[in-house]
Amino acid sequence: VVADPSTIEATGHFPFDRALMARAIERLNQAGADRIYVDATLNTAENPVDDALLAKALDAPGHPPIALPFSVSDWSAANLNAIRTPLAPFMASTSLVGTNYPSDVDRRVRQQTPLKAAASTAPDWLAGQDGIRTRPLFVDFSISAASVPRYEMRRVADGSIAPSAFANKKIIVGLDVPSPLYRVHVPLQGDISRAHFLALGAETVLSGHPLQKPNGLLAATIIFTLALLVGLLITRLRTLAALGIVLTASAAWLFYLPDLQTATGLLLPTLSVPVATMIVWQTLLFRESALTTHVHKRIVRFMGVGRQALVAAVDVMVEPAFILDGKLNLIGSNEPFRAIIGQLAAGDGEAERIAGLVPRDALEEINVPTDASVRIDCSASFID
């Protein structure tokens, strides 16, 4: 039951017209509501007549359990006991509950957390669980906010809504306005009213299967495994086909996420999987790109290829070949080259002619290599 922009425009009161709220609560009492949570702090006085009407409605004989929220006046307090409660006339026969919902790093709200100062959170209290919650409540956003019946407060107050709509129901009386102060940014559904967010929390508790947040290792395993599967699927595909598969897989993940969360009972990562999949795809695409080829050539030019790879390549060549490092140390040669060096050292002119390596008089000194540490000192013409 909400006050929306049309309510505020008609009554001229923000956030609530307390006389109107009083009449709406009286209707809910008469309709046989199971529980009523009034999402209004009521810690300041307004029109004395309107305040008296609201206090009377909250304390009417035979009314169902009614709860009000408290507000924390000093969030820096270590024990969070610096709270502001509703005014005494409104607390005669109502309970106090907490409504704390911190944002995650992506600015989305996924949980409602208990506070030491409250006996219960609003969702727990609505679900009939009045004990103190010891762990955060992770809300099941597979439940659509649109599935929660919504009624404008004036229509409830004037009796336009049939009492059967509220009989034996958990009722939230709150605001549904575009102000960021009264809206909550959540996964899958975007911005929803604070009243709807609390309703989804209560529905999660009532389902009997609240979601559990997986530990960091399990979450990382899920993200890595799914991204790797998609990556293996697109390894040999062209760019457009791979892009189509990545987008399709990401859309499917977001579409089936509510069902997967319900089936597993885990609060699965929402955007991490599509983002990881995109990263894997771009990494595979980068490996085949012209930029990667250019960078690889530059690295090889600057650092050289692996020594073992060069030695292995030279060893299988038919033509005589050898490898020198930057200090002219012989680090590898093949059998044809070693044979010719041996013949040159022995003064075999025919070997020198066949090899065509270098004129005899251009060699200053040649030592026949016996191991990889042997150095060949030679003239510039030989190096060329």
C-alpha positions, 0 to 999 in steps of 0.5 A: 500500500503506497503513497505515490506521486499522485498521492503526494500531489493530491494531499500536498504532504510528503512523504505521508499524509498521516491522516490518510495513512491512519484511514488506510491502516484502519481499513487494513485492520478491518480487512483482517490483515495478518501483519502490517509494516509501516515504513515510516520513521514517525520520529517527528511531530506534525499536525497534532490532529493528524498525529492523534488519528495515526496513533489511534489507528496504530493502537486500535483494539484487536489490530494485527501486529504492526511494526515501525522502523527505527533509524540510526542517527550515528552510523559511526557508532561501533555498536550501532545503538545510537538510534532514533525511535518513533515518537512515544504515541506511535509506539504504544503497541507496535514493534521496532524492526531494522531495514539495513541494506548495504550496497555491493561494489557494483552499487547494487543491493543484494542483501538485508543485514541485521543490526544489533539494535533491532530485534528483527529485520523487516522481512523476517518480521513480516514472515513471522520470524521475530528472532534476531537474524545472525546472517545477512538475508540474500534476496531472491530476485527471481521473484518479480517485484511486479508480482507483488500486488500494489495499491495506491493509499487513497484507494485503500483509505476510501474503501475502493479496494475489496477487503479480501485483497488484504485478508490474512496478507502481509502488508507493507505501507510505504512510498513509491516515488522516483526519489533515490532516497526511496528506491533500491538498485538491485540485480535483474530488476533495476530500480525498484521502490524500497517497499517492493524491495522489503516485500521481496525480502519477505517473500524470500524468507517465506519461500523457506529457501533463502539464497546462500552466498558462495565463498570466493573460491566457489564463485571464482570456479563458476566464473572461470569454468563457464568462461572457459567453456565458451572460450573453447567453443569459439576458439576456431570460429571467425570473429562475427560467429564468435561474437554471436556466440558470446552475446547469445551465451551472455543473454542466456546466462542473464535470462536463466539466472533466476531459475539457476539461483532457485535450483542451486540455492546460491546467489550466483554472480550476475555480470561477472560471467558475461564479463569474463566471457568477453575477456576470454573472447577478446584474449583469443581474438587478440592472439590472432590479430595483426597487432599481436603478430606485429608485437610478437615480431618486435619482441623476437627482434628485440629479445630473439627467439628461444636458444633451444628452438634455434639449435634444434632448427639448425640441427635438422638443416641440410646445408652447413649452419651454425649459431653465434651469440652476441659475444661471438660464442658458438652456441650451436652447429649442425653436422655438415658445418662441423665436418667442413670446419674439420676439413678446413682446419686440416687444410683441405682446400676442396672443402673450403671451395665447396663450402663457400664460407669464406676465403682462407686468408680472411680467417684469423683463427679457427678452433675446431669446436669440441663443446658449446663453450668453444669461441670462434674469433674471426674477422668482420668479413667472416661475420658478414 
